[in-house]
């Protein structure tokens, strides 16, 4: 995950919850990919290291366990960049140019992204995966083209040299579509995201401003929960089924007002966020401990990555 800003509930329900569960069944490697942060943010790098520590605090606060999983910072292992360079020697340029996010993000964010680093970041991503001979990669739908490219690169490497790397498989998370509080894509820059460090006051403000059924103009108008983001959040944050039934009935019969419903939701959001926030606040007060966790994780990662890189270099005649 790139250290580009505070994590929010979209990360919690879309990725981190899955990361925590995977620790029960697999050997997991979780990486603060700070080199990837340079692909779009190379002009202002002041926050990368600090953001990486804050992100690590978020991971730990929700249950990522550095005793059970390998947790480290990407730039602490030059093996990632070296393997990406080697993969660049064998990857046809058109393979990178056809990755959907390449031209799409340049069109959206500007020509300053038209760099070698941004074009080649799928190869760095591939190196992140295959350095650990990973067999599964937990991703969302938008990352499937990147995993397929990684598989193609692995097949090409193994065909040209030796069967060094397994082909990684995408493991799709069963993540719900989570909109921001204004029904747009959730983003801290839009001011529509409940962050994992949000105060109770921030939660009240954000939930209170949520857009409900646009056809419910007056308190006496029946609502349609199926098109209401507040209703979707009730399901997301685990409002008990009996209470959800009561809310559904109250909305559709106009016996429950939107303001009253939002107060219920805010209480539920605070119940979920409060313990995460408290653990996070304790962690961020001790950056030396966070650095130590990353350093220890880097040693564990290096013990895996270094012999794999040596194997790849030997296969390439180096």
C-alpha positions in Angstrom: 0.0 0.0 0.0 1.3 3.5 -1.0 2.0 5.9 1.9 0.1 8.9 0.3 -2.2 10.0 3.1 -4.4 9.0 6.0 -6.3 5.7 5.7 -10.1 5.7 5.8 -13.0 3.3 6.1 -12.7 2.5 2.4 -9.2 1.0 3.2 -10.6 -0.7 6.3 -13.4 -2.5 4.7 -11.9 -2.8 1.2 -8.5 -4.1 2.1 -7.2 -4.2 5.7 -10.0 -6.4 7.0 -9.0 -8.9 4.4 -5.3 -8.6 5.3 -6.1 -9.3 8.9 -8.1 -12.4 8.1 -5.5 -13.7 5.7 -3.0 -13.9 8.6 -5.1 -16.9 9.9 -4.4 -19.0 6.8 -1.3 -17.9 5.0 2.3 -16.5 5.4 1.7 -12.8 4.6 4.1 -10.1 3.4 2.8 -6.5 3.9 4.9 -3.7 2.4 4.9 0.1 2.8 5.7 0.8 -0.9 7.3 4.2 -0.6 9.0 3.9 -4.0 5.6 3.7 -5.6 4.6 6.9 -3.8 7.3 8.6 -6.0 5.5 7.6 -9.2 2.8 10.3 -8.8 4.3 12.4 -5.9 7.9 12.9 -6.9 7.6 16.7 -6.9 6.8 16.9 -3.1 8.4 14.1 -1.0 8.3 15.8 2.4 5.6 13.6 3.8 6.5 10.1 2.4 8.4 8.8 5.4 6.0 10.3 8.0 3.0 9.0 6.0 4.6 5.6 6.0 4.8 5.5 9.8 1.2 6.7 10.1 0.0 4.1 7.7 1.9 1.4 9.6 0.1 2.6 12.8 -3.2 2.2 11.0 -2.3 -1.3 9.9 -1.3 -2.3 13.4 -4.4 -0.6 15.0 -6.8 -2.8 12.9 -4.9 -6.0 13.6 -2.0 -6.5 11.2 0.5 -8.4 13.4 4.2 -7.9 12.7 4.9 -11.1 14.8 2.9 -13.2 12.4 3.4 -11.3 9.1 6.4 -9.8 7.4 5.9 -6.0 7.6 8.5 -3.7 6.1 9.4 -0.6 4.1 10.1 -1.1 0.4 13.0 1.3 0.0 14.8 -0.6 2.8 15.3 -3.5 0.4 17.2 -2.4 -2.8 16.4 -5.9 -4.1 13.0 -4.6 -5.2 14.5 -2.0 -7.4 17.2 -4.3 -8.8 14.7 -7.0 -9.7 12.5 -4.4 -11.4 15.4 -3.3 -13.5 16.2 -6.8 -14.6 12.5 -7.4 -15.5 12.6 -4.1 -17.5 15.3 -5.7 -19.7 12.9 -8.4 -21.0 9.5 -6.6 -20.9 8.2 -5.3 -24.3 7.2 -1.6 -24.1 3.7 -2.2 -25.5 2.9 -4.4 -22.5 3.4 -1.4 -20.2 1.7 1.1 -22.5 -1.5 -1.0 -22.5 -1.9 -1.0 -18.7 -5.3 0.9 -18.3 -4.0 3.2 -15.5 -1.1 4.5 -17.5 -2.8 6.7 -20.1 -5.9 7.0 -17.9 -4.0 8.7 -15.0 -1.9 10.9 -17.4 -5.2 12.1 -18.9 -6.6 12.7 -15.5 -3.6 14.1 -13.5 -1.4 15.6 -16.2 1.7 15.1 -18.4 4.0 15.4 -15.4 3.2 11.6 -14.9 4.7 10.8 -18.3 7.9 9.4 -16.7 9.9 6.2 -16.9 9.0 5.6 -13.3 5.3 5.8 -13.9 5.4 3.8 -17.0 7.5 1.1 -15.3 5.8 0.9 -12.0 3.9 -2.3 -12.9 7.3 -3.9 -13.1 8.3 -2.7 -9.7 4.9 -4.0 -8.5 5.7 -7.4 -10.2 9.1 -7.4 -8.4 7.3 -6.7 -5.1 5.3 -9.9 -5.6 7.7 -12.3 -7.1 10.7 -11.6 -4.8 8.8 -13.6 -2.2 7.6 -16.2 -4.7 4.1 -15.2 -3.7 1.3 -17.5 -5.0 -1.6 -15.2 -4.1 -2.1 -11.4 -4.2 -5.1 -9.8 -2.4 -6.4 -7.1 -4.8 -9.5 -5.3 -6.0 -11.0 -5.5 -9.5 -9.0 -2.4 -10.6 -5.7 -4.2 -10.0 -6.4 -7.3 -12.1 -4.6 -5.9 -15.2 -1.5 -5.5 -13.1 -1.6 -9.0 -11.8 -2.1 -10.3 -15.3 0.9 -8.3 -16.5 2.9 -9.8 -13.6 1.9 -13.3 -14.8 3.0 -12.5 -18.3 6.3 -11.2 -17.2 6.9 -14.3 -15.1 6.0 -16.6 -18.0 8.4 -14.7 -20.2 11.2 -14.8 -17.6 10.7 -18.6 -17.0 10.6 -19.3 -20.7 13.8 -17.3 -21.5 15.9 -18.5 -18.6 14.7 -20.9 -16.0 11.5 -21.6 -14.0 12.4 -19.4 -11.1 9.1 -17.8 -10.2 5.6 -19.1 -9.7 2.8 -17.3 -11.5 0.9 -15.3 -8.9 -2.8 -15.6 -8.7 -5.2 -12.7 -7.9 -7.2 -13.2 -4.8 -10.2 -10.9 -5.0 -11.4 -9.4 -1.8 -15.2 -9.6 -1.2 -15.2 -5.9 -0.6 -18.4 -3.8 -0.9 -18.5 -0.6 -3.0 -18.0 2.1 -0.4 -18.9 5.6 -1.5 -17.9 8.8 0.3 -20.3 10.6 2.5 -21.3 12.8 -0.5 -21.9 9.8 -2.8 -18.7 10.4 -4.7 -15.6 8.2 -4.7 -14.2 8.2 -1.2 -11.2 10.4 -0.9 -9.6 12.5 1.8 -9.0 15.3 -0.8 -12.8 15.5 -1.3 -13.4 15.8 2.5 -15.9 12.9 2.2 -14.0 10.1 4.0 -14.2 8.9 7.6 -10.5 8.4 8.5 -9.4 5.8 10.9 -8.2 8.6 13.2 -11.5 10.6 13.0 -12.7 12.2 16.2 -16.2 11.8 17.4 -16.9 15.4 16.3 -15.7 14.7 12.8 -17.8 11.6 12.6 -20.9 13.5 13.7 -20.2 16.2 11.1 -19.5 13.8 8.2 -22.4 11.5 8.9 -24.7 14.5 9.5 -23.9 15.8 6.1 -24.5 12.5 4.3 -26.8 12.6 1.2 -29.9 10.5 1.6 -32.6 9.5 -0.9 -32.9 12.6 -3.2 -36.7 12.0 -3.6 -37.3 12.2 0.1 -37.7 16.0 0.2 -39.9 16.3 3.3 -40.0 14.4 6.6 -43.3 12.9 5.6 -42.1 11.5 2.3 -41.4 7.7 2.3 -37.8 6.9 1.6 -36.0 4.2 -0.5 -33.2 2.6 1.6 -31.9 0.7 -1.4 -30.7 4.0 -3.0 -29.5 5.6 0.3 -25.9 5.7 1.3 -26.8 6.0 5.0 -28.6 2.6 4.7 -25.5 1.1 3.0 -23.3 2.4 5.9 -25.6 0.7 8.4 -24.9 -2.6 6.7 -21.2 -1.8 6.5 -20.8 -0.9 10.1 -22.7 -3.8 11.5 -25.9 -2.3 12.8 -27.7 -5.3 14.2 -30.2 -6.9 11.8 -33.2 -6.3 14.1 -32.3 -2.6 14.3 -31.8 -2.5 10.5 -35.3 -4.0 10.0 -36.7 -1.3 12.2 -34.8 1.4 10.3 -35.9 0.0 6.9 -39.6 0.0 8.0 -39.3 3.5 9.5 -37.7 4.9 6.4 -40.2 3.4 3.9 -43.2 4.4 6.0 -41.8 7.9 6.8 -42.0 7.2 10.6 -38.3 7.7 10.9 -36.6 10.9 9.8 -33.2 11.1 8.1 -31.7 13.2 10.9 -32.7 10.7 13.5 -31.4 7.8 11.4 -28.0 9.6 10.9 -27.7 10.0 14.6 -28.1 6.2 15.0 -25.5 5.6 12.3 -23.0 8.1 13.8 -23.2 6.2 17.1 -22.5 2.9 15.2 -19.6 4.4 13.3 -18.1 5.7 16.5 -18.4 2.3 18.1 -16.3 0.8 15.3 -13.8 3.6 14.9 -13.1 4.5 18.6 -11.0 1.4 19.5 -9.0 1.7 16.3 -8.4 5.4 16.9 -7.3 4.8 20.4 -4.8 2.1 19.4 -3.6 4.3 16.6 -3.1 7.3 18.8 -0.9 5.2 21.2 1.2 3.9 18.3 1.9 7.3 16.6 3.3 8.7 19.9 6.2 6.2 19.6 7.7 6.6 16.1 10.9 4.8 17.3 8.9 1.7 17.9 7.3 1.9 14.5 10.8 2.3 12.9 12.0 -0.7 14.9 9.1 -2.8 13.6 9.9 -1.9 10.0 13.6 -2.5 10.5 12.9 -6.0 12.0 10.5 -6.7 9.2 13.1 -5.6 6.6 15.6 -8.2 8.0 12.9 -10.9 7.7 12.0 -9.8 4.2 15.7 -9.7 3.1 16.2 -13.2 4.2 13.6 -14.3 1.7 14.3 -11.8 -1.1 18.0 -11.9 -1.3 18.4 -15.6 -2.3 15.5 -15.2 -4.7 17.2 -12.3 -6.4 20.4 -14.3 -6.6 18.6 -17.2 -8.2 17.1 -14.8 -10.8 20.5 -13.2 -11.5 22.2 -16.6 -11.9 19.4 -17.6 -14.4 20.2 -14.4 -16.4 23.9 -15.2 -16.5 24.9 -12.5 -13.9 
